Amino acid sequence: MTAVALALPGRVRLVALPPLTLYVHIPWCLKKCPYCDFNSHEARGAVPEEEYVRAVVADLEASVPKVWGRRVHAVFFGGGTPSLFSAAAIDRLLTAARTLLPVEPDAEVTLEANPGTFEQAKFRDFRGAGVNRLSVGIQSFDARHLKAIGRVHDAQEARRAAEIAMAIFPNVNLDLMYALPGQSRGEALADIGAAIGYGPAHLSAYHLTLEPNTWFHRYPPELPDDDAAAAMQEAIEEALAAAGYGNYETSAFARPGMRSRHNLNYWNFGDYLGVGAGAHSKLSYPERVVRETRFRQPKAYQERALAGEAVQEAREVAAAELPFEFMMNALRLADGFPVALFAERTGLALASVEEPLARAEAAGLLERDAFAIRPTLRGRRFLNDLLGLFLTEAKSPRKV
């Protein structure tokens, strides 16, 4: 169903709700990486798997009324390192999701995994539990670079993980990073070439950035300069295009028909229910869009979730914030978005952003026609400049 929206001062009106996906956060890792700003916690001893599963199921049960009757198109287990959990735990979580929510029979079910946690039998059990897409955090196949970014696995484990993943799962993503400390353009391309050699359906190539509240931000390593990093990016894009991978989002490359459904839903400003410690949700209703945040610390989350109080904060997104939030996601896509999608997902008329659209077009940052609005190559390279045109002074949102 195509939605038509009316722009009302300070209000939204959605005629149809967006697609919905489910995100499950598992917050423990073997070791906190120095560049990571996600809600992850180093596992000290055995993780409290049983207790955490109970808490997430309670969180799901309490969340059902918020998404009543809405079909779930994809499920994503992220972290942290979800592959630290047993296949039995993942099975219980998936069973609970399918019991409580109308999950589509052919839903994409992704599990993030790190090479340091790979055991062939365990990953066959993940497949048996219903996981049909594996996302492996390789980052590099080079031992020196893995050590430089604090990964717990070595080059041999990275290759073994890729081999096992490809042997077991019908849909595999390999995560790689470039512009690593001391990395050359040739070394970055060698990593990409090695990944292509395994034939995964999907590849992610991320530029290493120094995020606030990370060890690398506090003690920054020496990284390739901007020109060297840009040269790596261009070479990586060319190599992946030649191998048949389409660059459909800033850092995402896929073979035809194998784009990540869960991530595409984010970038198309769809809805997602997030459960687990520190998880975020975006949920739409006919006249408002609400964002939720769960308690971040695992112990506090478990206690609150079992008491039916997993959500630490829920707030209505102000209408003035919605254009930027939409563009921040949709303009990451190489193809941009259909013209009608803006009104469909924000409840605002496209005319409400005509001024920044015109400025972006005049600056050569985007192009548009009667059917679609998309970033130009220049707009993709200078995405922050493009998005900045849609920032406005918004009123304080209401808590709900």
N, C-alpha and C positions, 0 to 999 in steps of 0.2 A: 504494500500500500504506500502510495506517495503522499507525503504530508504537505499541506500548504499552511504557512504560518502567517500570523498577523503581528505586526510590530506595535506594541502598546507601550507607552512611556513606563519604564521600570518594570515591565511584566513580560512573560513569555507565554506562548500558547502552542503546545505540541499536539498535533492532530493524531500522530502515530508515534509510538515509543520506539527507540532504536533497538537493534539487536543486542543481546545480552550474553556475556561470557562470565566464567567463574575463574577467579585467581585464588590459589591456596599458597600461603607463604610459610615456608619451613626455615627458621632463622639460623640454624647452626651450620658451622663450617669446621673443617679440620683446623684451619688457621685463617685469621683475618688478613686478607691481602692489603698491601699498603696503599693501593689506589682505590679501594672499594668504599663507596659511601652508602651502600645499601644497609638495610637493617639486618646485619649478620653478626653472629656471636661465636667466638671460638669455643668449640666443644671441649669441656674439661671433664674427661671421663665419659661414661655412657650418657647419651642424650635421653631425656625423659619421654621416650616415644609414646608409651601407652597413655600417659597423662596428657600429653599434647594432643594426641588424636581425639581423646574425649573432649577436650576444650574446643577444638575446631568443629567437631560435630555439634556441640552445644551452640556454637556461634552460628553455624548453618541453620540449625533449627530455629533460632531466634530471628534469623534474617528472612525466613520464608515469606512472612506477610508483606515484606517490602517489595518482593518481586513475584507475587502470587500469579500463577498462570503463565508466566513468561518463559519461553523456551530458551535453553542454554545451548549455544552453538559451539562452544569450545571450552576446554578446561586446561589450566596452566598451573603446574606445580613449580614455583620459583623460590629463590632463596637469597642468601644461604646456599646450602647444598642439599636439595631434596633427596639425592641418592644416598645420603647417610642413613635415611630411614629404610626399614625393611620393606620388601615387596608386600608383605602382609599388611603393613600399616597403610601403604598407598592403596591397597585393595579396599581396606575398610573405609578410607576417606572417599574413594570413588563410589563405593556402594552406598554410602550415606548421601552423597550428592545425587546419585541417580534415584534414590528412594524419596528424597525430599523435594527435588526439583525435576522438571521435565527436560532432562538432558537428551539431546537428539541422538538417535542410535549411531549415526555416523560422525559424531562430534570429534573434532581434533582434540586429542589428549596429550599434552606435552609435559615432559619431565626434564628439568635441568639436571645435569650431572657433571661432575669433575673427574678427570682421568685418575686422580688419586684414590677414587672410591670404586673403581671398576673391578667387578668380578663377573665372569661370564654367566655362571648359573644364576646369580642374583638378577642380572639384567634380563635373562630369559623369563624370570619370574615377574619382573616389571611388565614385560610384554604380555604375559599371561594375565596380569591384573587389569589390563585394559589400556595401558599406555601405548599409543600408536605413533608418537613422535618424540624423538630424543634430541635434546639440545646440549651439546657437549662443549664445555669451556676449555678448549684447547689453548687458546691465546697465542701460542707459538710452538713450533716444532724444534726450536733451537734451544739447547740446554743453557747456553749463556744468557739468553734473553729471558727464559723462564726464571732463572735464578735472580736476574736483575729486577724482576717485577714481583718477586716473593711468592711464586707459585709453589705448591707442595709437590707437584709431580715433575718428572723429568721428561726428556725428549722421547725416550723409549716408551714410557707409560702413555704419552700423548699419542704415539703411533698405534700402540696396542688398543687404546680406547677407541680410536677411529675405526680400526679394523673390527672390533667387537660390535660397535654400534651399527656399522653397515651390514654385518652378518645377521643381526637380530631384528632391526627395526626397518619398516618400510619407508619411513620418512625421518631423515636425520639432518639436523643443523649443526654445523661446526662453527663455533665462535672463535674469531681471531682478532688480535689487536696489532696496530702498527704505530710507528713513531715511538718505538720503545727506546729506553736508554741505550745509546751507542749503536742503534740499528741503522743500517744503510738501506738504500732503495733496493739493492740487489737481494739483501737478506729478507726484506719485507716481501718481495716477489717470490722468493724461495718458499716462504711459509704458505703463500697463496697457492703456488704450484703444487706443493705437497697436499694441501687440502683438496684441490681439484682432482688430484690423482685418486682419491678415495671415492669420488663420484657421489657426494651427498646431494640431496635435493635442494638444500638451502645452505647459504653461507652468510655469516655476519662478519663484517670487517670494521672494527671500531678504532677511531683515533684515541690513543691514550691521552686523557686529560687529567689535570690535577684538580680534583674536586675538593671543596672546603671540608673540613673535619675528617681529613684522611692523613695518614702518616706521610704520604708523598707531598701533600700540600704543606705540611709543617717542615719537612726536610726534603725539598724537591731535588730529584735526580737531574742529571744533565740530559736533556732531550734534544732530538733533532730540531732545528729551527723551523719557522713557519714555511719557508720556501721548500726545504727538504721534505717536510711532512706533506705539503701540497703535491709535490712530485710523486711521493709514494701513493697518495690517494689516486691520482690520475692513472698511474701505472697499474694499480690494483683494479681499478674500474675497467681499464682496457683489457687486462688479462682475463677477467671474469666474463666480460662481454664476448670475447673470442671463444671462451669455453662454453657459451650458451646460457650464461646466467644473466637475468635481467635485473638491473639495479632499480628496484621499485620503491625503495625508501632510502634515506640518507646512508644508512649502514647495512642495508639488507639486500641480498642478491638471491634469486631463486630461479630454478628451472621452470619452464612453462607449466602453469597449473599448480605450483607447489609453494605459493606464497603463504606465510603464516597467517592462519585465519584469526587467531587470538590477537596478534599484534596489529593486523589490519583493522580489527574492530576498534582498538585504541586510536589509531591514526585517523579513522573515519569518525571519531567522536561518538563511538557507540558506548553502551553502558557496560559496566563490569561490577560484579559483586566480589569484593576482596575479603577473604577470611584468613585468620592467622595473625601472629604478632606483627604489629606495625602495618598491616595491610590497609590499602586505600580502596574505596569504592566510589564510583560515579553512577548515580541512579537518577533516571528521569521520570517525571510525573507530568500529567497534562499541563500544569501551570508553573512548574519549577524544576530546577536541576539541583540535586543534593550531592555533596561530597562528604564521605565519612572517613575517619581514621581510627584504626584499632589501637589499643594500648601496645606500646613498642617493646617493652621488656618482656621476655618470654614468661617469667614467673608471674608478673602482674597480669599479663594477658590471660594466662591459664586460670588464675583465680577469678578474674572478672568474667571471663567467658562462661565458666561453670555457674556463675551467679546470674547469667543472662545479661551481663553488662559489658560486653566486649568492646563496644564503640566508645572511644574516649571523646571524640568530637564529631558532631554532625552540623553542617552549615549549608544553607541555601546559597547557591552561587548567584551573585548579583547579575542582573541582566546586562549591565555595562561591562562585566568581565567576560561574558560568554564569547563575544567575537574573538578576543585574543586567545582564549582557551581553545576554541575551535581551530583557528589558524595555526596555533602552535603545534597542533597534531597534523592537520590535513595538508599543510604546506611542506611537511617532510616527505610527502609522497611525490615521486617523480611525475606521475600523471595528474597530480593535483586532485581536484574533486569536482563532481558534477555541480552545476550551478544550483540546482534545486536542493542539494544536500545541506547547504548552510541553513536555510529556513527550516528544513526537516529536522535538523539536530539541535538547533539553538532556539527555535520558536520565534526568531526575529526575521524581519524582511531583509533581503540582501541590500536593499537601498540604505540600510542603517550603516553600512561600511563602504559606501560608494567613495567617500573622500579618500580613505587610506588605500583602497583598491586603485583609484586613479593615480595617486602618487607613486605607488609601487610599479604600476604599469609605465608611467613616465620615466621612472628611474631604471627601467629595463630589468626589474626584479621578478616580474610575473607577466604572463600573457593570458588573455581570456577571449572567449567567443561566446556564442549563444548557448553553448552546451557545457563548457568546462572552464575552470580557472586553475592554472598550473604555474609553478615557479619556473623561471628560465634557468639555464645553467648558471648564470650569474646569481640568480636568486638562491639557488641551492648552495652555491659556494659562500654566499654572504647571508645565510639564513637568519642570523640574529638581527641584521639590519632590516631585513624584510619583515620579520615579526614585530620589531619595535614600532613599526608604523601603525600597528593595531592596538597598542597600549593606550588606555584611557584612564582617567581618574574615576575610580568606581566608588560608590558608597559602601559603607561597611555592610557585609552580608549578615543576614539574620541567622541565628542559631536555631536549629529545629530539634 
